[in-house]
Amino acid sequence: MFLTIGAMFCMNDVLLPSMVEYFKLTYFQATMIQFSFYITYIIWPIPIALMIHKYGYKISLVVALALCAAGCALIYPAKIYDSYPIVLFAIFTLSTGITVVNVAANPFVVLLGDPEGGHVRMNFVQMFSRIGYAVTPVVAMALIYSHTGELRFQLPYAIIAMVIVVIAVLIYFSKMPAMKAGEDELFSVRSVFREARKYPHLLFGVAAMFFYLGGEAGTAGFFIPYLQNMGFTPQEASNYLTMYYVMAAIMGLGAVLILRYVKAHHLVGCYGLAMIAIYSVVIFMDTGYNEYFLVSLGLFLGIMFPTVFSLGIEDVGAFSGKASALLNFAIVGGAFFTPIQGALTDRFGVSFSYIVPCFCFLMITIYAFFFTKASFAKR
């Protein structure tokens, strides 16, 4: 399941440049793909929590995968009718399904064992998403760009839809228990924010997650346009995007070992500093090897989401489910920052637009060194 979720996330990065070409869009208009994808995270977490309470995790996951499959299938009529609005509605639909997966699955990964191993387990599970990210660009580009020059952007989504249906059927007929949440898991938005004030590191973690998703979405979403601006073809650029995600997957696996010896907040902070340095090269320099600097960002970004997530809900105990919902609200950062980056691309060029993810990871670095639970404990 996490493998297919990773593939759907990565398809945004492939879809954006193909939409610019197919519908003759500005980059700001094309970033409505990310906006449609990430805006679901501020709309649905609380209703999803209520659904999980009433129907349990198994049925909720089946519903999630059904929504993902429906969203992928809607890309086909979008191609038939040459309709960008249908594309955006399809992305919104499949993202709603992904939101259910994130709300339901991520806190379980942290809670299924020794609390001290939560960081390790999150990185292990997210590694499978990274594998989905890694294999998608090359395969998707090969399907989208035909030998005749036709843009068949619906084909990758059609294949993903069929795979998701199979996974949903397998889950439905599996022996996975429903695992309904208890009565104390019901909450309102106001009450959860009020309770969260008892955990200041959680509130700062929500802010860090907001910046992280903005930085990640912008880095990958403008990866292919950046390389096209350097003279690479879309297919060549997709090879480097695959390398970027392979680096992220490798680091996701490596973090399982590294985090046994390095404190999580130190690792995030040091990696953040390295990313700021690399972004500075990408923005302001033409080294002749900028494509490899872009690829190297994946090596440092690979540990960020699972580690920031687990830092946010560290030692919150029974509040973990609600904390997860708060952190999922913060994923809306992907909808906030990418249109800004698109507008900067239209005005100043794609290279300069990387100032947006650079700023995002500067904020994450400050969080890691000064505002995690471990940082507060030292004061």
ROVEXMI-446635 format. One record per residue (C-alpha): y negated, x negated, z; residue number from 1. Coordinates in steps of 0.1 Angstrom, whole numbers, plus 5000, padded with zeros to 4 digits. Each point is the difference from the previous one (the first is absolute). Example, Ala and Ser with C-alpha at 12.3 -4.5 7.8 and 13.67 -1.06 7.14 Angstrom:
2
+------+------+------+-----+
!   c2 !   c1 !   c3 ! num !
+------+------+------+-----+
! 5045 ! 4877 ! 5078 !   1 !
! 4966 ! 4986 ! 4993 !   2 !
+------+------+------+-----+
! end
This chain:
379
+------+------+------+-----+
!   c2 !   c1 !   c3 ! num !
+------+------+------+-----+
! 5000 ! 5000 ! 5000 !   1 !
! 4976 ! 4972 ! 5009 !   2 !
! 5008 ! 4983 ! 4967 !   3 !
! 4989 ! 5030 ! 4980 !   4 !
! 4969 ! 5005 ! 5021 !   5 !
! 4991 ! 4964 ! 4992 !   6 !
! 5004 ! 5007 ! 4963 !   7 !
! 4977 ! 5030 ! 5002 !   8 !
! 4974 ! 4981 ! 5018 !   9 !
! 5001 ! 4972 ! 4974 !  10 !
! 4997 ! 5024 ! 4971 !  11 !
! 4964 ! 5006 ! 5010 !  12 !
! 4993 ! 4964 ! 4991 !  13 !
! 5016 ! 5004 ! 4966 !  14 !
! 4986 ! 5034 ! 4994 !  15 !
! 4964 ! 4992 ! 5006 !  16 !
! 4995 ! 4975 ! 4970 !  17 !
! 5021 ! 5022 ! 4977 !  18 !
! 4978 ! 5031 ! 5009 !  19 !
! 4969 ! 4980 ! 4992 !  20 !
! 5015 ! 4992 ! 4966 !  21 !
! 5015 ! 5034 ! 4992 !  22 !
! 4973 ! 5023 ! 5012 !  23 !
! 4971 ! 4976 ! 4993 !  24 !
! 4988 ! 5001 ! 5037 !  25 !
! 4976 ! 4979 ! 5020 !  26 !
! 5016 ! 4981 ! 5028 !  27 !
! 4983 ! 5022 ! 5025 !  28 !
! 5016 ! 5031 ! 4983 !  29 !
! 5034 ! 4982 ! 5000 !  30 !
! 4998 ! 4993 ! 5037 !  31 !
! 5003 ! 5038 ! 5006 !  32 !
! 5038 ! 4992 ! 4997 !  33 !
! 4998 ! 4981 ! 5033 !  34 !
! 4976 ! 5026 ! 5014 !  35 !
! 5025 ! 5028 ! 4992 !  36 !
! 5029 ! 4979 ! 5014 !  37 !
! 4984 ! 4989 ! 5033 !  38 !
! 4979 ! 5031 ! 5009 !  39 !
! 5033 ! 5018 ! 5010 !  40 !
! 5001 ! 4978 ! 5031 !  41 !
! 4970 ! 5017 ! 5016 !  42 !
! 5012 ! 5035 ! 4990 !  43 !
! 5037 ! 5002 ! 5009 !  44 !
! 5010 ! 4979 ! 5030 !  45 !
! 4995 ! 5027 ! 5026 !  46 !
! 5016 ! 5028 ! 4979 !  47 !
! 5029 ! 4977 ! 4993 !  48 !
! 5005 ! 4993 ! 5037 !  49 !
! 5002 ! 5037 ! 5006 !  50 !
! 5025 ! 5004 ! 4972 !  51 !
! 5021 ! 4972 ! 5015 !  52 !
! 4999 ! 5017 ! 5033 !  53 !
! 5012 ! 5033 ! 4986 !  54 !
! 5026 ! 4989 ! 4974 !  55 !
! 5010 ! 4965 ! 5011 !  56 !
! 4999 ! 4967 ! 4983 !  57 !
! 5029 ! 5005 ! 4975 !  58 !
! 4985 ! 5031 ! 4984 !  59 !
! 4965 ! 4985 ! 5000 !  60 !
! 5013 ! 4970 ! 4981 !  61 !
! 5017 ! 5022 ! 4975 !  62 !
! 4968 ! 5019 ! 4995 !  63 !
! 4981 ! 4967 ! 4997 !  64 !
! 5023 ! 4988 ! 4972 !  65 !
! 4998 ! 5034 ! 4982 !  66 !
! 4962 ! 4997 ! 5000 !  67 !
! 5002 ! 4964 ! 4987 !  68 !
! 5023 ! 5011 ! 4972 !  69 !
! 4978 ! 5029 ! 4991 !  70 !
! 4969 ! 4978 ! 4998 !  71 !
! 5018 ! 4975 ! 4978 !  72 !
! 5012 ! 5028 ! 4977 !  73 !
! 4965 ! 5013 ! 4996 !  74 !
! 4990 ! 4968 ! 4982 !  75 !
! 5020 ! 5012 ! 4971 !  76 !
! 4978 ! 5032 ! 4992 !  77 !
! 4969 ! 4978 ! 5007 !  78 !
! 5011 ! 4979 ! 4970 !  79 !
! 5009 ! 5030 ! 4979 !  80 !
! 4966 ! 5016 ! 5006 !  81 !
! 4980 ! 4967 ! 5002 !  82 !
! 4986 ! 5011 ! 5033 !  83 !
! 4987 ! 4975 ! 5025 !  84 !
! 4994 ! 5028 ! 5026 !  85 !
! 5038 ! 5008 ! 4999 !  86 !
! 5007 ! 4963 ! 5005 !  87 !
! 4978 ! 5000 ! 5032 !  88 !
! 5017 ! 5032 ! 5012 !  89 !
! 5034 ! 4984 ! 4995 !  90 !
! 4989 ! 4969 ! 5019 !  91 !
! 4987 ! 5022 ! 5028 !  92 !
! 5034 ! 5019 ! 5002 !  93 !
! 5022 ! 4970 ! 5001 !  94 !
! 4978 ! 4983 ! 5025 !  95 !
! 5003 ! 5031 ! 5023 !  96 !
! 5038 ! 4993 ! 5000 !  97 !
! 4994 ! 4963 ! 5008 !  98 !
! 4978 ! 5010 ! 5029 !  99 !
! 5028 ! 5020 ! 5015 ! 100 !
! 5023 ! 4969 ! 4997 ! 101 !
! 4974 ! 4978 ! 5017 ! 102 !
! 4993 ! 5024 ! 5029 ! 103 !
! 5037 ! 5006 ! 5006 ! 104 !
! 5016 ! 4966 ! 4994 ! 105 !
! 4977 ! 4973 ! 5012 ! 106 !
! 4998 ! 5008 ! 5037 ! 107 !
! 5038 ! 5002 ! 5001 ! 108 !
! 5003 ! 4965 ! 4986 ! 109 !
! 4979 ! 4987 ! 5029 ! 110 !
! 5018 ! 5022 ! 5027 ! 111 !
! 5036 ! 4994 ! 4989 ! 112 !
! 5007 ! 4971 ! 5024 ! 113 !
! 4984 ! 4974 ! 5022 ! 114 !
! 4961 ! 5005 ! 4999 ! 115 !
! 4996 ! 4962 ! 4996 ! 116 !
! 5019 ! 5002 ! 4967 ! 117 !
! 4978 ! 5027 ! 4985 ! 118 !
! 4979 ! 4976 ! 4979 ! 119 !
! 5032 ! 4985 ! 4986 ! 120 !
! 5016 ! 5034 ! 4991 ! 121 !
! 4969 ! 5012 ! 4983 ! 122 !
! 4998 ! 4969 ! 4978 ! 123 !
! 5038 ! 5003 ! 4992 ! 124 !
! 4997 ! 5036 ! 4989 ! 125 !
! 4968 ! 4994 ! 4981 ! 126 !
! 5017 ! 4972 ! 4981 ! 127 !
! 5019 ! 5026 ! 4981 ! 128 !
! 4968 ! 5017 ! 4990 ! 129 !
! 4988 ! 4966 ! 4988 ! 130 !
! 5031 ! 4996 ! 4979 ! 131 !
! 4991 ! 5033 ! 4984 ! 132 !
! 4965 ! 4987 ! 4994 ! 133 !
! 5013 ! 4968 ! 4985 ! 134 !
! 5023 ! 5015 ! 4973 ! 135 !
! 4977 ! 5027 ! 4989 ! 136 !
! 4972 ! 4983 ! 4980 ! 137 !
! 5021 ! 4983 ! 4973 ! 138 !
! 5024 ! 5030 ! 4997 ! 139 !
! 4971 ! 5025 ! 4999 ! 140 !
! 4980 ! 4980 ! 4975 ! 141 !
! 5030 ! 4997 ! 4977 ! 142 !
! 5004 ! 5038 ! 5001 ! 143 !
! 4963 ! 5008 ! 4996 ! 144 !
! 4991 ! 4978 ! 4971 ! 145 !
! 5022 ! 5008 ! 4970 ! 146 !
! 5004 ! 4977 ! 4970 ! 147 !
! 4980 ! 5025 ! 4980 ! 148 !
! 4971 ! 4997 ! 5024 ! 149 !
! 5004 ! 5035 ! 5015 ! 150 !
! 4993 ! 5002 ! 5038 ! 151 !
! 5029 ! 5018 ! 5015 ! 152 !
! 4988 ! 5001 ! 5036 ! 153 !
! 5022 ! 5030 ! 5008 ! 154 !
! 5033 ! 4981 ! 4996 ! 155 !
! 5001 ! 4979 ! 5032 ! 156 !
! 4991 ! 5031 ! 5020 ! 157 !
! 5028 ! 5021 ! 4984 ! 158 !
! 5026 ! 4973 ! 5009 ! 159 !
! 4987 ! 4998 ! 5036 ! 160 !
! 5001 ! 5038 ! 5003 ! 161 !
! 5037 ! 5000 ! 4991 ! 162 !
! 5008 ! 4973 ! 5025 ! 163 !
! 4981 ! 5018 ! 5028 ! 164 !
! 5019 ! 5032 ! 4993 ! 165 !
! 5033 ! 4982 ! 5005 ! 166 !
! 4988 ! 4984 ! 5033 ! 167 !
! 4988 ! 5034 ! 5013 ! 168 !
! 5034 ! 5016 ! 4992 ! 169 !
! 5018 ! 4971 ! 5018 ! 170 !
! 4978 ! 5004 ! 5031 ! 171 !
! 5004 ! 5037 ! 5000 ! 172 !
! 5038 ! 4998 ! 5000 ! 173 !
! 5002 ! 4970 ! 5023 ! 174 !
! 5008 ! 5001 ! 5037 ! 175 !
! 4965 ! 4990 ! 5010 ! 176 !
! 4990 ! 5021 ! 5031 ! 177 !
! 4970 ! 5022 ! 4998 ! 178 !
! 4984 ! 4983 ! 5030 ! 179 !
! 4973 ! 5025 ! 5008 ! 180 !
! 4970 ! 4988 ! 5020 ! 181 !
! 4994 ! 5013 ! 5035 ! 182 !
! 4974 ! 5025 ! 5010 ! 183 !
! 4977 ! 4972 ! 5012 ! 184 !
! 4997 ! 4986 ! 4965 ! 185 !
! 4979 ! 5030 ! 4990 ! 186 !
! 4963 ! 4991 ! 4999 ! 187 !
! 4966 ! 5007 ! 4986 ! 188 !
! 4977 ! 4975 ! 4983 ! 189 !
! 4975 ! 5003 ! 5029 ! 190 !
! 5026 ! 4994 ! 5027 ! 191 !
! 5016 ! 4971 ! 4983 ! 192 !
! 4967 ! 4982 ! 4996 ! 193 !
! 4992 ! 5008 ! 5037 ! 194 !
! 5033 ! 4985 ! 5011 ! 195 !
! 4997 ! 4970 ! 4978 ! 196 !
! 4969 ! 4988 ! 5020 ! 197 !
! 5025 ! 4988 ! 5026 ! 198 !
! 5012 ! 4974 ! 4974 ! 199 !
! 4970 ! 4982 ! 4986 ! 200 !
! 5022 ! 4976 ! 4980 ! 201 !
! 5014 ! 5031 ! 4982 ! 202 !
! 4965 ! 5012 ! 4990 ! 203 !
! 4992 ! 4965 ! 4987 ! 204 !
! 5034 ! 5000 ! 4983 ! 205 !
! 4991 ! 5032 ! 4982 ! 206 !
! 4967 ! 4983 ! 4987 ! 207 !
! 5020 ! 4969 ! 4990 ! 208 !
! 5025 ! 5022 ! 4980 ! 209 !
! 4971 ! 5017 ! 4983 ! 210 !
! 4987 ! 4967 ! 4988 ! 211 !
! 5035 ! 4987 ! 4992 ! 212 !
! 5008 ! 5029 ! 4976 ! 213 !
! 4966 ! 4996 ! 4983 ! 214 !
! 5007 ! 4963 ! 4995 ! 215 !
! 5036 ! 5004 ! 4988 ! 216 !
! 4992 ! 5028 ! 4976 ! 217 !
! 4971 ! 4981 ! 4985 ! 218 !
! 5019 ! 4967 ! 4997 ! 219 !
! 5029 ! 5015 ! 4981 ! 220 !
! 4981 ! 5028 ! 4982 ! 221 !
! 4977 ! 4975 ! 4983 ! 222 !
! 5026 ! 4972 ! 4995 ! 223 !
! 5009 ! 5009 ! 4964 ! 224 !
! 4963 ! 5006 ! 4990 ! 225 !
! 4990 ! 4967 ! 5015 ! 226 !
! 5027 ! 4981 ! 4980 ! 227 !
! 4991 ! 5020 ! 4968 ! 228 !
! 4965 ! 4988 ! 5005 ! 229 !
! 5014 ! 4965 ! 5000 ! 230 !
! 5017 ! 5007 ! 4966 ! 231 !
! 5035 ! 5010 ! 5011 ! 232 !
! 5018 ! 5029 ! 4984 ! 233 !
! 5010 ! 5029 ! 5022 ! 234 !
! 5036 ! 4989 ! 4998 ! 235 !
! 4991 ! 4964 ! 5009 ! 236 !
! 4979 ! 5013 ! 5029 ! 237 !
! 5028 ! 5021 ! 5013 ! 238 !
! 5022 ! 4969 ! 5003 ! 239 !
! 4975 ! 4985 ! 5024 ! 240 !
! 4997 ! 5033 ! 5019 ! 241 !
! 5038 ! 4998 ! 5004 ! 242 !
! 4997 ! 4965 ! 5013 ! 243 !
! 4973 ! 5013 ! 5025 ! 244 !
! 5024 ! 5026 ! 5013 ! 245 !
! 5029 ! 4976 ! 5001 ! 246 !
! 4979 ! 4977 ! 5022 ! 247 !
! 4992 ! 5030 ! 5022 ! 248 !
! 5038 ! 5009 ! 5003 ! 249 !
! 5009 ! 4964 ! 5008 ! 250 !
! 4974 ! 4998 ! 5027 ! 251 !
! 5011 ! 5034 ! 5013 ! 252 !
! 5035 ! 4985 ! 5004 ! 253 !
! 4986 ! 4967 ! 5014 ! 254 !
! 4979 ! 5018 ! 5026 ! 255 !
! 5033 ! 5013 ! 5016 ! 256 !
! 5005 ! 4963 ! 5010 ! 257 !
! 4964 ! 4989 ! 5004 ! 258 !
! 4991 ! 5028 ! 5024 ! 259 !
! 5027 ! 4987 ! 5024 ! 260 !
! 4979 ! 4969 ! 5006 ! 261 !
! 4964 ! 5010 ! 4991 ! 262 !
! 4981 ! 5028 ! 5017 ! 263 !
! 4993 ! 5029 ! 4977 ! 264 !
! 4962 ! 5000 ! 5004 ! 265 !
! 4998 ! 4963 ! 4995 ! 266 !
! 5020 ! 5002 ! 4967 ! 267 !
! 4978 ! 5029 ! 4987 ! 268 !
! 4968 ! 4981 ! 5009 ! 269 !
! 5011 ! 4967 ! 4984 ! 270 !
! 5012 ! 5017 ! 4969 ! 271 !
! 4968 ! 5020 ! 4998 ! 272 !
! 4980 ! 4967 ! 5000 ! 273 !
! 5022 ! 4987 ! 4972 ! 274 !
! 4994 ! 5032 ! 4979 ! 275 !
! 4962 ! 4998 ! 5004 ! 276 !
! 5001 ! 4964 ! 4987 ! 277 !
! 5021 ! 5011 ! 4970 ! 278 !
! 4978 ! 5030 ! 4992 ! 279 !
! 4970 ! 4977 ! 5000 ! 280 !
! 5017 ! 4979 ! 4973 ! 281 !
! 5009 ! 5032 ! 4980 ! 282 !
! 4964 ! 5013 ! 5002 ! 283 !
! 4979 ! 4970 ! 4995 ! 284 !
! 5020 ! 4973 ! 4982 ! 285 !
! 5018 ! 4996 ! 4967 ! 286 !
! 5027 ! 4974 ! 5008 ! 287 !
! 5022 ! 5006 ! 4970 ! 288 !
! 5027 ! 5011 ! 5024 ! 289 !
! 4984 ! 5031 ! 5014 ! 290 !
! 5031 ! 5020 ! 4991 ! 291 !
! 5020 ! 4980 ! 5025 ! 292 !
! 4973 ! 5004 ! 5027 ! 293 !
! 5004 ! 5038 ! 4995 ! 294 !
! 5038 ! 4997 ! 5003 ! 295 !
! 4997 ! 4980 ! 5032 ! 296 !
! 4982 ! 5029 ! 5017 ! 297 !
! 5033 ! 5018 ! 5001 ! 298 !
! 5015 ! 4972 ! 5021 ! 299 !
! 4975 ! 5008 ! 5028 ! 300 !
! 4996 ! 5037 ! 4994 ! 301 !
! 5038 ! 5006 ! 5004 ! 302 !
! 4999 ! 5001 ! 5038 ! 303 !
! 4968 ! 5020 ! 5004 ! 304 !
! 5010 ! 5037 ! 4999 ! 305 !
! 5030 ! 4999 ! 5023 ! 306 !
! 4985 ! 4975 ! 5024 ! 307 !
! 4966 ! 5018 ! 5003 ! 308 !
! 5019 ! 5033 ! 5004 ! 309 !
! 5022 ! 4987 ! 5028 ! 310 !
! 4970 ! 4982 ! 5017 ! 311 !
! 4982 ! 5034 ! 5000 ! 312 !
! 5028 ! 5019 ! 5018 ! 313 !
! 5010 ! 4971 ! 5022 ! 314 !
! 5009 ! 5011 ! 5036 ! 315 !
! 4987 ! 5036 ! 4995 ! 316 !
! 5034 ! 5014 ! 5012 ! 317 !
! 5004 ! 5038 ! 4995 ! 318 !
! 4967 ! 5001 ! 4981 ! 319 !
! 5017 ! 4981 ! 4970 ! 320 !
! 5004 ! 5031 ! 4978 ! 321 !
! 4964 ! 5011 ! 5004 ! 322 !
! 4988 ! 4964 ! 4996 ! 323 !
! 5020 ! 4999 ! 4967 ! 324 !
! 4981 ! 5030 ! 4988 ! 325 !
! 4967 ! 4983 ! 5008 ! 326 !
! 5010 ! 4969 ! 4981 ! 327 !
! 5011 ! 5022 ! 4970 ! 328 !
! 4965 ! 5016 ! 5001 ! 329 !
! 4986 ! 4964 ! 4995 ! 330 !
! 5020 ! 4996 ! 4967 ! 331 !
! 4972 ! 5020 ! 4984 ! 332 !
! 4982 ! 4967 ! 4998 ! 333 !
! 5017 ! 4996 ! 4966 ! 334 !
! 4980 ! 5030 ! 4988 ! 335 !
! 4967 ! 4988 ! 5015 ! 336 !
! 4998 ! 4964 ! 4988 ! 337 !
! 5015 ! 5001 ! 4964 ! 338 !
! 4973 ! 5022 ! 4985 ! 339 !
! 4975 ! 4975 ! 5014 ! 340 !
! 5019 ! 4972 ! 4984 ! 341 !
! 5001 ! 5020 ! 4967 ! 342 !
! 4963 ! 5005 ! 5000 ! 343 !
! 4994 ! 4963 ! 5006 ! 344 !
! 5024 ! 4992 ! 4972 ! 345 !
! 4980 ! 5023 ! 4976 ! 346 !
! 4968 ! 4984 ! 5011 ! 347 !
! 5008 ! 4963 ! 5007 ! 348 !
! 5034 ! 4993 ! 4986 ! 349 !
! 5035 ! 5000 ! 5015 ! 350 !
! 4998 ! 4965 ! 5015 ! 351 !
! 4970 ! 5009 ! 5022 ! 352 !
! 5016 ! 5033 ! 5011 ! 353 !
! 5025 ! 4980 ! 5020 ! 354 !
! 4973 ! 4996 ! 5026 ! 355 !
! 5012 ! 5034 ! 5013 ! 356 !
! 5035 ! 4990 ! 5010 ! 357 !
! 4986 ! 4967 ! 5013 ! 358 !
! 4978 ! 5019 ! 5024 ! 359 !
! 5029 ! 5022 ! 5010 ! 360 !
! 5021 ! 4970 ! 5010 ! 361 !
! 4971 ! 4985 ! 5018 ! 362 !
! 4999 ! 5031 ! 5023 ! 363 !
! 5038 ! 4997 ! 5005 ! 364 !
! 4997 ! 4964 ! 5010 ! 365 !
! 4974 ! 5008 ! 5026 ! 366 !
! 5023 ! 5028 ! 5013 ! 367 !
! 5029 ! 4976 ! 5003 ! 368 !
! 4982 ! 4974 ! 5020 ! 369 !
! 4979 ! 5022 ! 5022 ! 370 !
! 5011 ! 5037 ! 5002 ! 371 !
! 5039 ! 5002 ! 5003 ! 372 !
! 5017 ! 5007 ! 5033 ! 373 !
! 5008 ! 4963 ! 5005 ! 374 !
! 4963 ! 4992 ! 4995 ! 375 !
! 4989 ! 5026 ! 5025 ! 376 !
! 5026 ! 4987 ! 5025 ! 377 !
! 4983 ! 4966 ! 5000 ! 378 !
! 4967 ! 5014 ! 5011 ! 379 !
+------+------+------+-----+
! end
